Amino acid sequence: MPNIRIVAIFAVIIIAAVAGLAWPFLVNVKPVYLLPIQANQWHMGKGSQYNPEMTYQVSFNNTKFSTDLKFLPIQGGSQQLLVMINPSDSNREVNQTVKIGLVYDFTDVSSDAKSYFDVLDQSLFSMRDYATEDKFLAKDAEWGDLYIGANHETLKVTDSGKMSFGFGSENAFLLSYRIGAHINKIWIVDNLPLPVKSEIYDPDGNLQYTYELVSLKASSTPGFTP
């Protein structure tokens, strides 16, 4: 019996010592979020093969316009995008057809369309920086790191469920990250090739840009009805 007690005492001492050594490391370990195996994934351009037509209202600093994006049928293994732009301060429509690449970076555009494509490049098409490859559509899924000045933030899915937009109500996923006193937000709907809404602030707290999908024609897209 005395030997058993001695062994037990030594066991307690060893466990306490190991716990003491491990504690500084354990307290700094971030919780691990297990993504459900059945979670869908999204990438920039997903669903473009179903040829949706998407109309957005875009506001970037002092520039405002609506743009109608029509994903054209795939021909010869490539796909084109017809972009129709209607500036808020003009009755003139600017049309441009571009070839879709992996990163949605369109440089070969007309002089009339260039300033508007520059805005789209920094707003609607900017998700190419985080999602040219599949990303999980699941709560707490991380989509990438952002370095804003001296701050390190993580873009992640923070909410999901039925949400209302200018084009109607759909199941959506909210991506967000903090910048100063504001939360920057981007909304994704599965099987639509581009985000459906965003609200983005700069480090000084100024609203930099917003866009929202206000009209959608996607009768061939799975999960949508005519």
C-alpha distance (Angstrom), angle and dihedral (degrees) to the residues before:
residue distance angle dihedral
M1 . . .
P2 3.86 . .
N3 3.83 89.5 .
I4 3.82 90.8 52.8
R5 3.80 90.1 51.2
I6 3.81 91.7 50.0
V7 3.83 91.4 49.8
A8 3.81 90.3 48.7
I9 3.81 91.7 50.4
F10 3.80 91.6 50.0
A11 3.83 90.2 48.0
V12 3.81 90.7 53.5
I13 3.80 91.1 48.2
I14 3.83 91.9 50.2
I15 3.83 93.1 47.8
A16 3.80 91.0 48.7
A17 3.82 91.3 48.7
V18 3.82 92.7 49.7
A19 3.80 90.9 47.0
G20 3.80 90.4 50.3
L21 3.79 92.1 52.1
A22 3.79 93.8 45.1
W23 3.81 98.0 44.2
P24 3.85 97.5 82.2
F25 3.80 88.9 54.1
L26 3.80 96.2 42.8
V27 3.79 94.7 53.0
N28 3.82 90.0 56.8
V29 3.79 95.3 49.1
K30 3.78 112.5 110.1
P31 3.80 117.4 -135.2
V32 3.78 114.0 -98.8
Y33 3.79 116.1 -128.4
L34 3.77 113.4 -151.7
L35 3.77 111.7 -145.6
P36 3.80 116.2 -140.6
I37 3.79 112.2 -105.8
Q38 3.81 90.7 -131.8
A39 3.83 94.1 55.2
N40 3.78 114.3 126.5
Q41 3.77 120.8 -124.0
W42 3.82 130.6 -139.3
H43 3.75 135.6 -160.5
M44 3.78 134.6 175.8
G45 3.80 107.4 -75.7
K46 3.81 97.5 18.7
G47 3.79 108.3 155.3
S48 3.81 95.8 17.1
Q49 3.82 88.9 121.8
Y50 3.81 88.3 70.5
N51 3.82 88.9 63.8
P52 3.80 101.3 -127.3
E53 3.78 122.2 -174.9
M54 3.81 112.7 -139.3
T55 3.80 127.2 -173.1
Y56 3.82 118.9 -161.4
Q57 3.77 137.1 -172.1
V58 3.81 107.4 -141.7
S59 3.80 129.2 -167.4
F60 3.81 119.4 -178.8
N61 3.80 116.5 171.5
N62 3.82 101.8 -58.0
T63 3.81 96.1 -16.6
K64 3.80 119.3 97.8
F65 3.78 129.3 175.3
S66 3.78 143.8 137.6
T67 3.77 120.4 -119.9
D68 3.76 130.1 -164.3
L69 3.80 113.4 -152.9
K70 3.79 117.2 -164.0
F71 3.81 117.1 -172.9
L72 3.79 104.8 -147.1
P73 3.83 125.3 -145.6
I74 3.79 115.5 -82.2
Q75 3.80 113.0 -100.7
G76 3.78 126.3 -177.3
G77 3.80 91.4 -4.4
S78 3.81 94.8 -57.6
Q79 3.78 134.8 90.0
Q80 3.76 133.0 -144.8
L81 3.77 132.4 -151.3
L82 3.79 122.6 -143.0
V83 3.80 109.2 -150.2
M84 3.81 118.4 -165.5
I85 3.81 114.3 -173.4
N86 3.79 125.9 -164.8
P87 3.84 112.5 -171.4
S88 3.80 115.5 -146.3
D89 3.82 91.4 -132.0
S90 3.80 97.4 49.3
N91 3.80 141.9 48.3
R92 3.79 90.1 -143.0
E93 3.81 116.6 108.1
V94 3.80 118.5 -146.4
N95 3.80 115.4 -151.0
Q96 3.79 127.4 -167.6
T97 3.80 132.5 167.4
V98 3.81 115.7 -156.0
K99 3.78 135.9 178.7
I100 3.80 112.6 -111.9
G101 3.79 115.0 -124.5
L102 3.79 130.7 -176.5
V103 3.80 94.4 -93.4
Y104 3.83 99.5 38.3
D105 3.80 90.6 -125.5
F106 3.80 108.9 151.8
T107 3.80 115.6 -171.6
D108 3.80 103.9 150.1
V109 3.80 97.7 77.9
S110 3.79 133.5 129.6
S111 3.79 122.4 -93.8
D112 3.83 89.1 -111.3
A113 3.79 92.2 55.9
K114 3.81 100.3 36.8
S115 3.83 99.2 88.3
Y116 3.81 90.9 49.8
F117 3.80 92.5 47.1
D118 3.80 88.4 51.0
V119 3.81 87.7 58.2
L120 3.81 93.0 46.0
D121 3.79 89.4 47.3
Q122 3.83 90.8 57.9
S123 3.80 95.9 40.8
L124 3.80 125.0 19.6
F125 3.81 95.4 24.2
S126 3.82 95.5 40.5
M127 3.82 92.5 94.1
R128 3.80 85.9 81.6
D129 3.82 85.5 82.2
Y130 3.81 90.0 67.2
A131 3.78 110.2 21.1
T132 3.79 115.5 38.1
E133 3.82 83.6 117.8
D134 3.80 127.2 48.4
K135 3.80 116.7 -71.9
F136 3.80 125.3 -171.3
L137 3.79 119.1 -104.5
A138 3.79 96.8 -145.8
K139 3.79 136.2 112.5
D140 3.83 111.8 -83.6
A141 3.81 93.5 10.6
E142 3.81 108.7 148.0
W143 3.81 117.8 -134.1
G144 3.78 102.5 -177.3
D145 3.79 150.0 -47.0
L146 3.78 125.1 -84.9
Y147 3.80 125.0 -161.6
I148 3.80 110.9 -158.7
G149 3.77 109.0 178.2
A150 3.80 105.6 -55.8
N151 3.80 92.8 -20.0
H152 3.78 126.4 98.5
E153 3.80 116.1 -153.2
T154 3.79 133.5 174.3
L155 3.78 124.6 -136.6
K156 3.80 106.5 -139.0
V157 3.79 143.6 155.4
T158 3.79 106.5 -93.0
D159 3.81 102.7 168.8
S160 3.78 142.0 12.4
G161 3.77 139.5 -178.7
K162 3.79 141.3 82.4
M163 3.81 109.5 -19.8
S164 3.79 134.9 174.9
F165 3.81 124.2 -122.7
G166 3.77 137.6 166.7
F167 3.81 91.1 -88.9
G168 3.82 95.3 46.2
S169 3.80 141.0 -81.4
E170 3.81 122.1 -47.1
N171 3.78 140.2 155.8
A172 3.79 104.0 -89.0
F173 3.79 143.1 172.2
L174 3.79 122.7 -131.5
L175 3.80 117.8 -143.8
S176 3.78 116.3 -166.9
Y177 3.79 146.7 165.0
R178 3.78 133.7 179.2
I179 3.79 123.4 -108.4
G180 3.79 113.2 178.9
A181 3.80 109.9 -53.8
H182 3.81 93.2 -17.5
I183 3.79 136.4 77.8
N184 3.79 114.3 -136.0
K185 3.79 111.6 -143.5
I186 3.79 137.4 -162.2
W187 3.80 124.9 178.8
I188 3.82 123.5 -150.4
V189 3.82 128.8 -167.7
D190 3.79 115.1 -164.3
N191 3.82 116.9 -111.8
L192 3.79 92.9 19.7
P193 3.83 111.1 110.3
L194 3.82 97.2 -138.5
P195 3.82 135.4 36.9
V196 3.80 112.6 -88.2
K197 3.80 98.4 -142.9
S198 3.79 143.2 2.8
E199 3.79 141.0 -179.4
I200 3.80 113.7 -165.9
Y201 3.83 130.2 180.0
D202 3.80 128.9 -168.3
P203 3.85 123.1 -125.5
D204 3.83 90.2 -92.5
G205 3.79 91.7 59.5
N206 3.81 96.3 -105.6
L207 3.79 119.2 138.6
Q208 3.80 102.0 -110.7
Y209 3.79 101.6 -178.1
T210 3.78 146.4 -21.9
Y211 3.76 133.2 -169.8
E212 3.77 133.3 177.6
L213 3.77 135.9 -174.2
V214 3.81 105.6 -120.2
S215 3.80 101.3 170.2
L216 3.80 131.7 28.9
K217 3.80 134.0 -174.9
A218 3.80 108.2 -175.4
S219 3.78 107.5 138.7
S220 3.84 92.4 148.0
T221 3.81 95.5 47.6
P222 3.82 114.8 104.1
G223 3.81 110.9 -107.8
F224 3.79 94.9 23.8
T225 3.79 129.4 95.9
P226 3.81 128.9 -148.3
